[in-house]
Each structure stands twice: as C-alpha cells, then as structure tokens.
C-alpha cells in the first residue's frame, strides 16, 4: 500500500507530551502551564493538541478569537479557555454561552460583559491584560489600577487573572523584560490596598520562560517552546523536540537537456543534462515562494536544491546528484529529526526570510495532518474528513519507512 496523500504534516504527539513535561520540570510544581493554541495550535491542530495538553496536565488554553474557542468547546475541551485578543461587544454573548473567558482592556467592555453575564444569570470569568511595554493590546499600566478597581465592583464578573506580555524577551538583552516584571509586580502589590488579589498572575511567554525565571509567577504562557522550538537568544532546553514535520512525495521525474528552463519566469536554466523532480507542494499549501532557487529538500538520504520558482501547487528540485531518487520517494520539506539530509524548520525560515511561527501557521488545511504516537499514525485529518482505510495505508507507509531507516543504520 502507498500513502493516501502526497503532501502531509506529521505531528508527533509523544514529542509534544515530552516537551510539556520538560517545561513542567523546569518551572516546578508551583507554576502551571498556560498553553497557547491560537492559529490552530500554530498549525499543529488545535483540537488534537488541546486533547494531548489536557492529558498532560496543562492548566489553561489560550486562543485569539471567539471561533477558535468555540471549536475547542464543540470538540469537548473542558479546560479553561482564554480569548487573548480583544473581543467586540457583539461577540460577548457567544463567548459566555460557550464558557470562554474574555480578556478585558477597558471599562466600556467590562460593563458590557457584566450586563451580558447578568442577563445570562451566570458568573463570568475574565482576565485583564496590562500593557507594561508591548504597545499592542491591554490597558495602559497607568490606568490599570483604576480599571481593576472598577471591574471588581461590577456584578457577575469574576477576575481570573491579570497578565502582561513581553515584546523582546528573545532579544540579546532581557533588561526590559525584567523591568516589565518589576513594574507588573509593583502594580499587583498596589491592588492589595483596594482588597484586590488576582487569583493568577502571568507574564512569561516562551522566551520569558527560559530567560526571565522571575516572571514565571502562577502560569507560564508557552507556544513555540511547547511545539519544540527554541526562541532566539535563549538557553537550550535539553531534550526539546520539534513536533511538526512537513513532507511530500516525488510525483514525476523529468529528464531535461542542458539549457532547458524551469518554471515561471524562466529563472533557472539547467547547466547540464538534469533530472528534475516534481514535488506536489507550493505556496498554496503554505510553502513559501521565497524558497525559489534557494531552498533545499531532503530526498533519498540527500539534500536536493529547489530550482526555478515555487508555484502554487508544485515545486521542482534538482535530482541529478541523487541518482537513487525515484517517483514515489518521500521528500522532507522540514523535519525535527537529527538528520543531515532533512532541513530543519529554522533553516527553512532563514531561506524564506521569515520566522518559524509564520511557516507553521501558514500551512493550510489542504495539507493533511497525520498524528503519530509510538511511531505509528493514530489519526489522519484532511479536507474530506477521516478514513480508517487511509489510516491503515499511512500505518503501512510508516512501517516501511521505519524498516528502511533500521536497515540503513545496520548497513
């Protein structure tokens, strides 16, 4: 049997669970994990990641939008879910109905939330973001005390946490993040004069978790770190493993004469008679156009250069120096395994002139997700749903791949 799809993302749930355990061991038993699952869990699949996170004892989940939260509730997620980005007043009713916690940044929204909670005859948890220097969302530090005092007097609202966010905890200097933490702690201490004691405080993102331990507080808000990638300028978290890999297949091999051009714009001209492999992945999948004539892929145990422009659905690679490559061979676009033939996500991000975050988040729904435990697929999701037959075919592919790897190591 062959794989039921030609291009797919592999999500290793064992690696994800291991990363969460590493984070928990780092921060200790008195601090919880606030897992950020916005943007479909950075492309990994929010439902599946939320299920795994709940099994691993995550305290709370963070999303960016109302519908991201509703999706998780409809899938049966029982953890607290915080909507980190500002909501419109028109979205409040649905947020309450689905048990989602809004973030409050101004008194008008707090009053609207209180009125809606009163109408629903239920208490509503909410969170307040204090802008100590991010300059994006939240209430200004100078206005935060007044907002929190006013919010505490509104009926039906239950303050669940107060938090802040670091803009550059992954920079060469973390002095500003440390200053933010000090100012945030001072603000919270001032709240005690008004009898306000927030149940939870949080500040550290992934970079802050590694660089600013004084900011661990009650929760650390991790995304990139949980998915197995080190933020820049942070000490290595030993044992961290990338959770996602992007793979495809060679669907055609062309024998082109010297001087033949490849792809749109004719930006590549073969300097010799060449074997050109066609790979069914392109910018329509989220594989960047900027990889044209500069990226590399792994195939048949070697790296092969991308030649010509990456197109919407197809990318061409030069297999002239990989004579063993055949139609049907697996192509690694990026992987987290220690393999010189497989580009890492960080390498692809450099070639694409972007961040690992963007690459993971832009891998579209046309790319099938295969969820793996103990080296075997346990779930396959695609545009047309799930199929046990597909899962069996995928399992056969994984088995044959594992056998080939084992044989290569023996030989």
C-alpha positions as CSV (number, residue, x, y, z in Angstrom):
1,X,0.0,0.0,0.0
2,X,1.1,3.6,-0.6
3,X,0.3,6.7,1.4
4,X,-3.2,8.1,0.7
5,X,-1.9,11.6,0.3
6,X,1.0,13.2,-1.5
7,X,1.8,16.1,0.9
8,X,1.3,16.0,4.6
9,X,2.2,17.3,8.1
10,X,3.3,14.8,10.7
11,X,2.5,15.8,14.3
12,X,4.3,13.7,16.8
13,X,2.1,13.7,19.9
14,X,4.7,11.9,22.0
15,X,7.2,14.7,21.4
16,X,4.6,17.3,22.3
17,X,3.9,15.5,25.6
18,X,7.6,15.2,26.3
19,X,8.1,18.9,25.7
20,X,5.3,19.8,28.1
21,X,6.9,17.5,30.7
22,X,10.3,19.3,30.2
23,X,8.6,22.7,30.7
24,X,6.8,21.5,33.8
25,X,10.1,20.1,35.2
26,X,11.7,23.5,34.6
27,X,9.1,25.7,36.2
28,X,8.4,23.4,39.2
29,X,5.2,22.3,40.8
30,X,4.0,25.7,42.0
31,X,3.6,27.1,38.4
32,X,1.2,25.9,35.8
33,X,1.3,25.7,32.0
34,X,-0.9,28.1,30.0
35,X,-0.7,26.6,26.6
36,X,-1.2,28.9,23.6
37,X,-3.3,27.1,20.9
38,X,-4.2,30.0,18.7
39,X,-3.9,29.8,14.9
40,X,-4.9,26.1,15.0
41,X,-2.2,25.4,17.6
42,X,0.4,27.0,15.4
43,X,-0.7,24.8,12.6
44,X,-0.5,21.6,14.6
45,X,-4.2,21.1,15.0
46,X,-5.9,22.8,18.0
47,X,-8.3,20.0,18.8
48,X,-5.7,17.3,18.8
49,X,-3.1,19.4,20.7
50,X,-5.7,20.5,23.3
51,X,-6.6,16.9,23.9
52,X,-3.0,16.0,24.4
53,X,-2.4,19.0,26.6
54,X,-5.3,18.1,28.8
55,X,-3.9,14.6,29.3
56,X,-0.5,16.2,30.2
57,X,-2.0,18.4,32.9
58,X,-2.0,21.8,31.2
59,X,-3.8,24.4,33.4
60,X,-5.4,26.6,30.8
61,X,-5.5,27.2,27.0
62,X,-5.2,30.4,25.1
63,X,-6.8,31.3,21.8
64,X,-7.0,34.5,19.8
65,X,-10.6,34.5,18.5
66,X,-14.1,33.6,19.6
67,X,-14.5,30.9,17.0
68,X,-11.2,29.3,17.9
69,X,-12.6,28.9,21.4
70,X,-15.9,27.6,20.2
71,X,-14.2,25.0,18.1
72,X,-12.5,23.6,21.1
73,X,-15.6,23.6,23.2
74,X,-17.6,21.8,20.5
75,X,-14.8,19.2,20.4
76,X,-15.3,18.5,24.1
77,X,-12.5,20.5,25.6
78,X,-13.0,21.0,29.4
79,X,-10.0,23.2,30.3
80,X,-10.5,26.9,30.9
81,X,-10.0,28.8,27.6
82,X,-8.9,32.4,27.5
83,X,-9.5,34.6,24.4
84,X,-6.3,36.6,24.5
85,X,-7.2,39.2,21.7
86,X,-9.9,41.8,22.2
87,X,-13.5,40.8,21.5
88,X,-16.2,43.0,20.1
89,X,-19.2,43.7,22.3
90,X,-21.3,41.8,19.7
91,X,-19.2,38.6,20.5
92,X,-19.7,38.6,24.2
93,X,-23.0,36.6,24.3
94,X,-21.5,33.7,22.4
95,X,-18.3,33.8,24.5
96,X,-20.5,33.4,27.6
97,X,-22.6,30.7,26.1
98,X,-19.6,28.6,25.4
99,X,-17.8,29.2,28.7
100,X,-15.0,31.2,27.2
101,X,-13.0,33.7,29.2
102,X,-12.7,37.2,27.6
103,X,-9.7,39.5,28.1
104,X,-10.8,42.9,29.4
105,X,-8.8,46.1,28.4
106,X,-11.3,48.9,29.0
107,X,-14.2,49.8,31.3
108,X,-16.8,50.0,28.5
109,X,-16.1,46.4,27.5
110,X,-16.2,45.4,31.2
111,X,-19.6,46.9,31.7
112,X,-20.9,45.3,28.5
113,X,-19.6,41.9,29.7
114,X,-21.1,42.4,33.1
115,X,-24.5,43.3,31.6
116,X,-24.4,40.2,29.4
117,X,-23.4,38.0,32.3
118,X,-26.3,39.4,34.4
119,X,-28.7,38.7,31.5
120,X,-27.4,35.1,31.3
121,X,-27.7,34.8,35.1
122,X,-24.2,33.4,35.4
123,X,-20.9,34.5,36.7
124,X,-18.3,35.0,34.0
125,X,-14.5,34.7,34.4
126,X,-12.4,37.4,32.8
127,X,-8.8,38.4,32.5
128,X,-7.1,41.8,32.4
129,X,-4.0,42.4,30.3
130,X,-1.8,45.2,31.5
131,X,0.4,46.9,28.8
132,X,3.8,47.3,30.5
133,X,5.6,47.9,27.2
134,X,4.3,45.6,24.5
135,X,2.3,48.5,23.0
136,X,-0.3,46.3,21.3
137,X,-3.3,45.4,23.4
138,X,-4.4,45.8,27.0
139,X,-4.9,48.6,29.5
140,X,-2.1,51.1,30.0
141,X,-0.1,50.5,33.1
142,X,-1.0,53.9,34.4
143,X,-4.7,53.1,34.1
144,X,-4.7,49.5,35.2
145,X,-5.4,50.1,38.9
146,X,-8.4,52.2,38.2
147,X,-9.8,49.7,35.7
148,X,-9.3,46.8,38.1
149,X,-11.0,48.7,41.0
150,X,-14.0,49.5,38.7
151,X,-14.2,45.9,37.4
152,X,-14.2,44.4,40.9
153,X,-17.4,46.4,41.6
154,X,-19.3,45.1,38.6
155,X,-21.8,42.3,39.2
156,X,-21.3,38.8,37.8
157,X,-17.7,39.3,36.8
158,X,-15.0,37.1,38.4
159,X,-11.4,38.3,37.8
160,X,-9.5,35.1,37.0
161,X,-6.1,36.6,36.2
162,X,-4.0,39.7,35.5
163,X,-1.2,39.4,33.0
164,X,1.3,41.3,30.9
165,X,3.3,40.4,27.8
166,X,7.0,40.8,26.8
167,X,7.9,42.3,23.4
168,X,11.6,41.3,23.4
169,X,12.3,38.6,25.9
170,X,14.0,36.8,23.0
171,X,16.4,39.7,22.4
172,X,20.1,39.9,23.1
173,X,19.3,41.8,26.3
174,X,16.3,40.9,28.6
175,X,16.7,44.0,30.8
176,X,13.4,45.5,29.5
177,X,11.5,42.2,30.3
178,X,13.0,42.2,33.8
179,X,11.9,45.9,34.2
180,X,8.4,45.0,33.0
181,X,8.2,42.2,35.5
182,X,9.2,44.5,38.4
183,X,6.6,47.1,37.4
184,X,4.0,44.4,37.0
185,X,4.7,43.1,40.5
186,X,4.5,46.6,41.9
187,X,1.1,47.2,40.2
188,X,-0.2,44.0,41.7
189,X,1.1,44.9,45.2
190,X,-0.8,48.2,44.9
191,X,-4.0,46.4,44.2
192,X,-3.9,45.0,47.7
193,X,-4.7,48.4,49.0
194,X,-8.1,48.0,47.4
195,X,-8.6,44.5,48.5
196,X,-8.0,43.1,45.1
197,X,-6.0,39.8,45.0
198,X,-6.0,38.4,41.5
199,X,-6.2,34.5,41.6
200,X,-3.5,34.1,39.0
201,X,-0.7,36.2,37.6
202,X,1.3,35.5,34.4
203,X,3.8,37.3,32.3
204,X,6.4,34.8,30.7
205,X,6.0,33.8,27.1
206,X,8.2,31.0,25.7
207,X,11.3,33.3,25.7
208,X,10.5,34.7,29.1
209,X,10.1,31.2,30.5
210,X,13.7,30.5,29.6
211,X,15.3,33.9,30.1
212,X,13.3,35.6,32.9
213,X,12.6,33.0,35.6
214,X,11.4,35.7,38.0
215,X,8.4,36.1,35.6
216,X,7.2,32.6,36.0
217,X,4.6,33.7,38.6
218,X,1.5,31.4,38.6
219,X,1.5,30.4,34.9
220,X,3.9,30.5,32.0
221,X,2.3,31.1,28.6
222,X,4.1,28.9,26.2
223,X,3.5,28.3,22.5
224,X,6.7,27.9,20.4
225,X,8.5,26.1,23.2
226,X,5.8,23.5,23.6
227,X,5.9,22.8,19.9
228,X,9.6,22.1,20.2
229,X,11.5,25.2,19.0
230,X,13.9,27.4,20.9
231,X,13.2,31.2,20.8
232,X,16.3,33.2,19.7
233,X,18.8,34.1,22.4
234,X,17.6,31.6,24.9
235,X,19.5,28.8,26.8
236,X,18.8,25.4,25.3
237,X,16.1,23.4,27.0
238,X,17.8,20.0,26.8
239,X,15.6,17.3,25.3
240,X,13.3,19.7,23.5
241,X,12.0,18.1,20.2
242,X,10.2,19.7,17.3
243,X,6.7,18.3,17.0
244,X,5.9,19.1,13.3
245,X,7.4,17.8,10.1
246,X,6.3,18.7,6.5
247,X,6.7,16.0,3.9
248,X,5.7,15.2,0.4
249,X,6.5,12.8,-2.5
250,X,8.2,12.9,-5.8
251,X,5.4,12.6,-8.3
252,X,7.3,12.9,-11.6
253,X,11.0,12.9,-12.7
254,X,11.8,14.9,-15.9
255,X,15.0,14.3,-17.9
256,X,15.8,17.8,-19.2
257,X,18.6,18.7,-21.6
258,X,21.3,21.3,-20.8
259,X,20.0,24.8,-21.3
260,X,16.3,24.0,-20.5
261,X,14.5,26.5,-18.3
262,X,12.3,25.5,-15.3
263,X,9.1,27.1,-14.0
264,X,7.6,30.6,-14.3
265,X,9.8,33.4,-15.3
266,X,12.4,31.0,-16.6
267,X,14.6,32.0,-13.6
268,X,16.6,28.7,-13.7
269,X,18.4,27.3,-16.7
270,X,19.9,23.8,-16.4
271,X,23.7,24.0,-16.7
272,X,23.8,20.3,-17.7
273,X,21.5,17.5,-18.6
274,X,19.4,17.2,-15.5
275,X,17.0,15.0,-13.6
276,X,14.3,17.3,-12.3
277,X,11.9,16.0,-9.6
278,X,8.4,17.4,-9.3
279,X,7.0,17.7,-5.8
280,X,3.3,18.5,-5.2
281,X,3.8,21.3,-2.7
282,X,3.7,25.1,-3.3
283,X,2.7,28.4,-1.8
284,X,-0.9,27.3,-2.0
285,X,0.0,24.8,0.8
286,X,1.9,27.5,2.7
287,X,5.4,26.6,1.3
288,X,7.0,30.0,0.6
289,X,7.6,31.4,-2.9
290,X,10.8,32.9,-1.4
291,X,12.3,29.4,-1.4
292,X,12.5,29.6,-5.2
293,X,16.1,28.8,-6.4
294,X,17.4,28.9,-2.8
295,X,15.8,26.3,-0.6
296,X,16.8,22.6,-0.1
297,X,14.7,19.5,0.5
298,X,15.7,16.0,1.7
299,X,15.2,13.1,-0.6
300,X,16.7,9.6,-0.8
301,X,19.1,10.4,2.0
302,X,20.5,13.6,0.4
303,X,19.7,17.3,0.1
304,X,18.4,18.5,-3.3
305,X,18.2,22.1,-4.3
306,X,14.9,23.8,-5.4
307,X,15.2,25.0,-8.9
308,X,13.0,27.6,-10.6
309,X,10.1,29.3,-8.9
310,X,8.0,27.6,-6.3
311,X,4.5,27.6,-7.8
312,X,1.0,27.4,-6.2
313,X,0.9,23.6,-6.2
314,X,4.3,22.3,-7.4
315,X,8.0,22.7,-6.6
316,X,10.8,21.4,-8.8
317,X,14.1,20.0,-7.3
318,X,17.3,19.0,-9.0
319,X,17.8,15.3,-8.5
320,X,20.8,15.0,-10.9
321,X,23.2,14.3,-8.0
322,X,20.7,12.0,-6.3
323,X,20.6,9.1,-8.8
324,X,18.8,6.8,-6.4
325,X,15.7,9.0,-6.2
326,X,12.6,7.5,-7.7
327,X,9.0,8.5,-8.2
328,X,7.1,7.9,-5.0
329,X,10.1,8.7,-2.7
330,X,9.4,10.7,0.4
331,X,10.5,14.3,0.3
332,X,11.3,16.1,3.6
333,X,10.5,19.8,3.3
334,X,11.4,20.3,7.0
335,X,11.8,17.9,9.9
336,X,12.9,17.9,13.5
337,X,14.9,14.8,13.5
338,X,18.7,14.8,13.7
339,X,19.4,14.1,10.0
340,X,21.8,16.0,7.8
341,X,19.6,15.3,4.8
342,X,16.5,16.8,6.4
343,X,16.2,20.6,6.6
344,X,15.0,22.0,9.9
345,X,12.2,24.5,10.3
346,X,14.7,27.1,11.4
347,X,16.7,26.6,8.1
348,X,13.6,26.9,6.0
349,X,12.6,30.1,7.9
350,X,16.0,31.6,7.1
351,X,15.7,30.7,3.5
352,X,12.2,32.2,3.5
353,X,13.3,35.4,5.3
354,X,10.7,34.8,8.0
355,X,10.0,33.3,11.4
356,X,9.3,29.6,12.3
357,X,6.0,30.8,13.7
358,X,4.8,32.1,10.3
359,X,5.7,28.9,8.4
360,X,3.9,26.7,10.9
361,X,0.8,28.9,10.9
362,X,0.5,29.3,7.2
363,X,0.4,25.6,6.4
364,X,-3.1,25.4,5.1
365,X,-6.0,23.0,5.5
366,X,-5.3,21.4,2.1
367,X,-2.2,19.8,3.8
368,X,-3.3,16.6,5.5
369,X,-2.3,16.2,9.2
370,X,-1.2,12.8,10.4
371,X,-1.0,12.4,14.2
372,X,1.6,10.0,15.4
373,X,2.2,8.1,18.7
374,X,4.9,5.5,19.3
375,X,5.9,5.9,15.6
376,X,2.5,5.0,14.3
377,X,-0.3,7.1,12.9
378,X,-3.3,7.4,15.2
379,X,-5.4,10.0,13.4
380,X,-5.5,11.5,9.9
381,X,-7.4,14.7,9.1
382,X,-7.9,16.2,5.7
383,X,-10.2,18.4,3.7
384,X,-12.5,15.4,3.1
385,X,-12.5,14.0,6.7
386,X,-11.1,10.9,8.2
387,X,-10.9,7.3,7.0
388,X,-9.8,4.1,8.7
389,X,-8.7,2.8,5.4
390,X,-6.4,5.8,5.0
391,X,-5.1,5.3,8.5
392,X,-4.2,1.7,7.6
393,X,-2.4,2.9,4.4
394,X,-0.5,5.5,6.4
395,X,0.5,2.9,9.0
396,X,1.9,0.7,6.2
397,X,4.0,3.7,4.9
398,X,5.3,4.4,8.4
399,X,6.2,0.8,9.0
400,X,8.1,0.6,5.7
401,X,9.9,3.8,6.4
402,X,11.0,2.6,9.9
403,X,12.2,-0.6,8.3
404,X,14.2,1.3,5.7
405,X,15.8,3.5,8.4
406,X,16.7,0.5,10.5
407,X,18.3,-1.2,7.5
408,X,20.3,1.9,6.7
409,X,21.7,2.0,10.2
410,X,22.7,-1.6,10.1
411,X,24.3,-1.2,6.7
